[in-house]
Amino acid sequence: MFRRREPVPFAFVAEADRFRSNVTPPPRRRASFGEIAGRWLLGLTLVAGLAAALILGTPALSTTSGTPAQQSQASQGH
């Protein structure tokens, strides 16, 4: 009888690495045209959203170095 490396509470867990099934799983079902089109549409929507966020967010992150910032009339302290 072989000695186990560590105690295992259930016998089938210890023998699971040696078990081989002779039952083959069923073949995968092919995706329909609607499912493929939906995946493409979702991917394009995500890419377009990221591109739009990048395009719209870039001007907000850029700093203007040409002219100094003007102060408003309220901040001059009358």
CYANA upper distance limits for C-alpha pairs under 8 A (distance plus 0.5 A):
  8 VAL  CA     13 VAL  CA      7.58
  8 VAL  CA     14 ALA  CA      6.93
  9 PRO  CA     13 VAL  CA      8.44
 10 PHE  CA     14 ALA  CA      7.55
 11 ALA  CA     15 GLU  CA      7.02
 12 PHE  CA     16 ALA  CA      6.35
 13 VAL  CA     17 ASP  CA      8.48
 15 GLU  CA     19 PHE  CA      7.00
 31 ALA  CA     35 GLU  CA      6.50
 31 ALA  CA     36 ILE  CA      7.00
 32 SER  CA     36 ILE  CA      6.89
 33 PHE  CA     37 ALA  CA      6.56
 34 GLY  CA     38 GLY  CA      6.49
 35 GLU  CA     39 ARG  CA      6.73
 36 ILE  CA     40 TRP  CA      6.80
 37 ALA  CA     41 LEU  CA      6.58
 38 GLY  CA     42 LEU  CA      6.58
 39 ARG  CA     43 GLY  CA      6.63
 40 TRP  CA     44 LEU  CA      6.57
 41 LEU  CA     45 THR  CA      6.55
 42 LEU  CA     46 LEU  CA      6.75
 43 GLY  CA     47 VAL  CA      6.70
 44 LEU  CA     48 ALA  CA      6.45
 45 THR  CA     49 GLY  CA      6.55
 46 LEU  CA     50 LEU  CA      6.74
 47 VAL  CA     51 ALA  CA      6.62
 48 ALA  CA     52 ALA  CA      6.51
 49 GLY  CA     53 ALA  CA      6.59
 50 LEU  CA     54 LEU  CA      6.67
 51 ALA  CA     55 ILE  CA      6.60
 52 ALA  CA     56 LEU  CA      6.41
 53 ALA  CA     57 GLY  CA      6.13
 54 LEU  CA     58 THR  CA      6.37
 55 ILE  CA     59 PRO  CA      8.22
 56 LEU  CA     60 ALA  CA      8.08
 57 GLY  CA     61 LEU  CA      6.99
 58 THR  CA     62 SER  CA      6.86
 71 GLN  CA     75 SER  CA      7.02
 71 GLN  CA     76 GLN  CA      7.80
 72 SER  CA     76 GLN  CA      7.53
 73 GLN  CA     77 GLY  CA      8.35
 74 ALA  CA     78 HIS  CA      8.24
